[in-house]
Amino acid sequence: MNVQEKISYYLVKYLLWPLLQLLAATGAAVVVSGKLLMIAAALAVHANTLCDGPSPAAQQTANMPQSALSVHYNRVFMKFLYPWLNKVLMCTHMDLPEKSGQTFRNFMVQPLGADVQQQTEGTIGSPETITTNFKDIRVFQLANYNNISDLAGLTSITNDMEENRRVMALQLGLTLDDLVMYMFDYLRTWDTRTSNQDSTSAPYPFTKNIIEQMPNSLSGANVRPMKNGFYNGSIHPFFVGDLSLDNSNNSVVDIWKHTDAGQLRLEALTDADEGDGPTRILELMGCHWRQSTNQTQTANYLSSGTTGISTYLAGEDAVIFVNFPNKRHTKIDGKWQNMNLFAGEYPRSSYDPLGLIMGGTGYNCVIGIGLPPDATSRARVAIAVPQTT
């Protein structure tokens, strides 16, 4: 063999081949060792250990008062139940300027009818007399407050001032909703056409006829829709449920099922939306109906022993809401959550030199609610007995 062949033979025999044998032996050892470790672990799992079996825990709440007697207080208040309030949205809003007195007066001319009398040739006839009506709305003040002591405010673990502000805002929203609703209820006695859609046959249900005829009754009296192009209504969820369950021919649901747009309305009708969003709007017969449980209830309706619930529909200028927009007053909004009530700390004063009252929250507003200077009601209020409870 030459020198190169001798070198190659030497490397293969004394270096590469022993190295290969070493690698093979190491791999086999790893496999065997791993298997032995697995077997040992399995034996250890099944081996007898301390407290293995049905032995109860020694440390329990009976002898651990630090566990049983501890209470975690959630600092975030849960949402309280409240009705949807929408009556302010059914009003025509007007502002009373400062330094203008406390009486807001609206004027309206009486329209003239058609004149089919032929003009006498060459003779000047008597002029027409145009009558102007007016109606006054007296503004009044609503104010209320809540305050908190320094001891309670400084030691409480919750944000009481903010929560109290929300409660006071709901009180103001509910107050305004009731005041507007009282005015709509008064329209039933002021103009009998307001109540011409009451359900009068037992069991006095809320039917499609009512929800169809209320807007058409307004249209027949030349009452214009609101500025959004729709009549604005307030309906109890019970009646929404009654409409959903009506499976008769040509019912609201039956009509909607035959169109894609109607099927989308069905989703809103069944109240499928979730979350604390704006009041749900149901579009029916040229009206925007907003659900609310704050509706007038009539006990023993028509001597039936049942309770009737009112449904409201308003056209343009049905009820006039006068607001006094002053920086020191609470700004009125259609949603009570949007009304920004005062909330803050009180400075020390001669009435409370020690600062025992830390702060408070409240509202102060000047408003007026009234009717237009017209003998024709621009609203409809129907009473029916819900079948849904």
DACOR-V999727 format. One record per pair of residues at least 12 apart in sequence whose ideal C-beta (glycine too) atoms are under 8 Angstrom apart, sorted by sequence separation. I is the first residue (numbers start at 1). J is the second residue. D is the distance in Angstrom with one decimal. If there is no record, write none. Layout:
i	j	d
I	J	D
I	J	D
This chain:
i	j	d
94	106	8.0
148	160	6.1
268	280	6.1
279	291	6.7
297	309	5.6
298	310	7.2
330	342	7.5
346	358	6.8
115	128	8.0
148	161	6.8
197	210	5.1
218	231	6.2
253	266	6.6
256	269	7.7
268	281	7.3
269	282	5.9
279	292	7.6
296	309	7.4
297	310	7.6
345	358	6.0
346	359	5.3
268	282	5.7
295	309	5.2
296	310	4.3
345	359	3.9
346	360	6.6
268	283	7.8
295	310	5.2
344	359	5.7
112	128	6.0
148	164	7.2
197	213	5.4
215	231	5.1
253	269	7.3
295	311	7.1
343	359	7.5
344	360	7.9
197	214	5.2
214	231	8.0
252	269	7.7
265	282	7.2
295	312	7.5
343	360	7.6
344	361	7.9
112	130	6.9
146	164	5.1
265	283	6.2
342	360	8.0
343	361	4.0
214	233	7.6
265	284	7.9
342	361	6.1
110	130	7.0
197	217	6.5
271	291	7.6
341	361	5.7
342	362	5.8
109	130	5.6
110	131	4.4
146	167	7.5
196	217	6.2
341	362	6.4
342	363	7.2
109	131	7.0
110	132	7.4
146	168	5.9
341	363	4.9
342	364	7.6
109	132	5.2
110	133	6.3
145	168	7.5
108	132	7.2
109	133	7.5
144	168	6.8
193	217	6.9
339	363	7.3
107	132	5.8
108	133	5.2
244	269	5.7
107	133	7.2
108	134	7.3
243	269	6.7
244	270	5.7
287	313	6.3
107	134	4.8
144	171	6.7
106	134	6.4
144	172	7.7
193	221	6.7
105	134	5.4
106	135	5.6
240	269	6.5
105	135	7.3
142	172	7.0
105	136	5.1
106	137	7.2
240	271	6.8
104	136	7.0
105	137	7.7
211	243	7.3
252	284	6.9
103	136	5.1
104	137	4.5
142	175	6.4
206	239	4.2
330	363	4.3
332	365	6.2
103	137	7.2
104	138	7.7
142	176	8.0
237	271	7.1
330	364	5.9
103	138	5.7
104	139	6.4
208	243	7.2
329	364	5.5
330	365	4.6
332	367	6.8
102	138	6.2
103	139	7.6
206	242	5.2
328	364	7.1
329	365	5.0
102	139	5.2
205	242	6.5
206	243	7.4
329	366	6.1
208	246	6.9
207	246	7.6
326	366	7.3
211	252	7.2
324	365	7.3
208	250	7.7
240	282	6.8
323	365	7.7
324	366	3.7
96	139	6.1
208	251	5.7
323	366	7.7
324	367	6.9
208	252	5.3
323	367	5.7
322	367	6.2
321	367	6.9
322	368	3.5
235	282	7.4
321	368	7.6
322	369	7.3
320	368	7.7
321	369	5.9
322	370	7.4
240	289	8.0
320	369	7.2
319	369	6.5
320	370	5.2
240	291	6.1
319	370	7.5
320	371	6.8
319	371	6.6
320	372	6.2
230	283	7.5
233	287	4.9
235	289	4.7
237	291	5.0
318	372	8.0
231	286	6.4
232	287	7.3
233	288	6.8
234	289	7.3
235	290	7.3
236	291	7.2
317	372	4.7
230	286	6.2
231	287	4.4
232	288	5.5
233	289	4.3
234	290	5.7
235	291	6.0
236	292	7.0
237	293	6.5
279	335	7.8
230	287	5.8
231	288	7.3
233	290	7.0
234	291	7.9
235	292	7.4
236	293	6.3
278	335	7.2
230	288	4.5
232	290	7.3
234	292	5.1
236	295	4.9
318	377	7.6
228	288	7.1
318	378	4.1
319	379	7.1
225	286	7.2
234	295	6.8
317	378	5.7
318	379	4.0
316	378	6.7
315	378	4.5
314	378	7.0
315	379	6.7
314	379	4.8
313	379	6.4
312	379	6.8
313	380	4.6
312	380	7.7
313	381	7.7
216	285	7.8
312	381	5.5
313	382	7.9
215	285	5.4
239	309	7.3
311	381	7.1
215	286	5.2
238	309	6.7
310	381	5.5
311	382	4.9
215	287	5.2
239	311	6.3
310	382	7.1
311	383	7.7
211	284	5.7
212	285	5.4
214	287	7.6
236	309	5.0
310	383	5.4
311	384	7.0
211	285	6.1
309	383	7.0
236	311	6.8
308	383	4.2
309	384	6.8
211	287	7.8
235	311	5.1
308	384	6.2
309	385	7.4
234	311	7.0
235	312	7.9
308	385	5.3
309	386	6.0
211	289	7.9
233	311	7.0
234	312	4.4
307	385	6.9
233	312	6.2
234	313	7.9
306	385	4.7
233	313	4.3
77	158	6.7
232	313	7.4
233	314	7.2
304	385	7.1
75	157	5.6
231	313	5.4
232	314	5.2
301	383	6.3
75	158	5.2
231	314	6.6
73	157	6.0
75	159	7.4
231	315	5.5
301	385	6.1
298	383	5.8
77	163	5.3
80	167	7.8
82	170	5.6
85	173	4.9
88	176	5.5
226	314	7.1
85	174	6.4
87	176	7.3
88	177	6.8
91	180	6.0
226	315	6.9
227	316	7.2
87	177	4.6
90	180	6.9
225	315	6.1
226	316	5.6
83	174	7.5
85	176	7.6
86	177	7.5
87	178	8.0
224	315	5.9
225	316	6.4
82	174	8.0
85	177	4.3
88	180	6.1
223	315	3.8
224	316	4.3
87	180	3.9
223	316	6.9
87	181	5.2
90	184	7.7
218	313	6.9
223	318	7.7
87	184	7.4
204	301	6.5
214	311	7.7
218	315	4.9
204	302	6.9
215	313	6.5
214	313	4.7
204	304	6.5
203	304	7.7
210	311	7.3
200	302	6.9
202	304	6.4
204	306	7.0
203	306	7.3
204	308	6.6
206	311	7.0
199	308	7.9
185	296	5.6
181	294	7.2
181	295	7.5
177	292	7.8
181	296	6.1
178	294	7.3
177	294	5.5
174	294	6.9
185	310	7.1
184	310	7.9
184	312	5.3
184	314	7.4
181	312	7.3
187	318	7.6
184	318	7.5
184	319	6.5
90	226	7.9
183	319	5.0
180	319	6.0
180	321	7.0
90	232	4.7
245	387	7.5
89	232	6.0
90	233	7.7
245	388	7.3
90	234	6.5
242	386	6.0
239	384	6.9
241	386	7.6
242	387	5.1
86	232	8.0
241	387	8.0
242	388	5.4
87	234	6.3
239	386	5.8
241	388	3.5
86	234	5.3
238	386	3.4
238	387	7.8
239	388	7.5
236	386	6.6
238	388	4.3
237	388	7.8
238	389	6.9
223	376	7.5
221	376	5.8
223	378	4.6
176	332	6.9
221	377	7.8
221	378	7.7
172	330	6.9
218	378	7.1
218	379	7.8
173	335	7.5
174	336	7.4
218	380	6.0
173	336	2.6
217	380	5.7
172	336	6.5
215	380	7.9
170	336	5.4
173	339	6.7
214	380	4.4
169	336	5.1
172	339	6.2
169	337	6.9
214	382	6.1
172	341	7.3
169	339	5.1
166	337	7.8
169	341	5.3
210	382	5.2
168	341	5.6
210	384	6.6
165	341	5.2
206	382	7.8
207	384	7.9
165	343	4.4
206	384	3.9
164	343	7.6
204	383	7.9
205	384	6.2
206	385	7.9
204	384	5.5
205	385	6.8
206	386	6.4
162	343	6.9
190	371	7.2
204	385	4.1
206	387	7.9
161	343	5.4
203	385	6.0
205	387	5.8
137	320	6.1
139	322	5.8
161	344	8.0
193	376	7.7
194	377	4.3
197	380	6.0
199	382	7.0
187	371	7.4
191	375	7.0
193	377	5.8
196	380	7.5
198	382	5.6
199	383	6.8
203	387	7.3
137	322	5.4
139	324	6.2
191	376	6.4
194	379	6.0
195	380	7.8
197	382	4.1
198	383	4.9
199	384	3.8
183	369	5.4
191	377	3.5
194	380	5.9
195	381	5.9
198	384	7.3
199	385	7.0
183	370	7.4
190	377	6.4
193	380	7.8
194	381	5.4
195	382	7.1
183	371	7.1
195	383	7.4
180	369	6.1
179	369	5.5
187	377	4.9
172	363	4.8
176	367	7.4
187	379	5.3
86	279	5.5
168	361	5.5
172	365	7.4
188	381	5.4
168	362	5.9
169	363	7.3
187	381	6.5
84	279	4.7
168	363	6.1
184	379	5.7
164	360	7.9
165	361	4.2
185	381	6.7
79	276	7.5
164	361	5.2
184	381	5.6
161	359	6.2
147	346	7.3
161	360	7.9
161	361	6.2
89	290	7.0
86	290	4.1
154	358	6.9
87	292	7.7
150	355	5.9
153	358	4.1
84	290	6.8
86	292	5.3
150	356	5.9
152	358	7.9
153	359	6.6
84	291	5.7
85	292	6.5
87	294	7.8
149	356	6.1
150	357	6.9
84	292	4.6
149	357	6.1
150	358	4.1
83	292	5.8
84	293	7.1
85	294	6.2
148	357	7.3
149	358	6.4
83	293	4.3
84	294	7.6
147	357	5.2
148	358	5.7
83	294	4.3
147	358	7.8
148	359	6.3
147	359	6.7
148	360	6.4
147	360	3.1
106	320	6.6
146	360	5.8
147	361	7.8
145	360	5.5
146	361	5.7
104	320	7.9
145	361	6.8
146	362	6.3
145	362	2.9
104	322	4.7
144	362	5.8
145	363	7.7
143	362	7.0
144	363	6.4
143	363	6.5
142	363	7.1
143	364	4.3
90	312	6.7
142	364	7.6
143	365	7.4
91	314	7.5
141	364	7.2
142	365	5.3
90	314	4.0
92	316	6.5
141	365	7.2
142	366	7.8
87	312	7.4
92	317	4.8
141	366	5.1
142	367	6.7
92	318	7.4
94	320	6.1
96	322	5.4
98	324	7.8
140	366	7.1
91	318	7.4
92	319	7.2
94	321	7.2
95	322	7.4
96	323	7.1
139	366	5.3
140	367	7.0
90	318	6.7
91	319	4.7
92	320	5.5
93	321	5.1
94	322	5.4
95	323	5.6
96	324	5.0
98	326	6.6
139	367	6.3
140	368	6.8
90	319	6.8
91	320	6.7
92	321	6.9
94	323	7.4
95	324	7.5
139	368	3.9
91	321	3.8
93	323	6.4
95	325	5.3
138	368	6.1
137	368	4.3
137	369	7.1
138	370	7.8
88	321	6.5
137	370	3.5
136	370	7.5
135	370	6.5
135	371	6.3
135	372	6.5
135	373	3.7
134	373	5.1
133	373	4.1
133	374	6.9
88	332	7.0
88	333	8.0
89	334	4.7
88	334	5.1
86	334	7.3
85	335	7.5
85	336	5.8
104	368	5.6
108	372	6.4
108	373	4.6
104	370	7.7
106	372	6.2
107	373	6.7
108	374	6.1
106	373	5.5
96	366	7.7
96	368	7.2
91	369	7.6
90	379	7.9
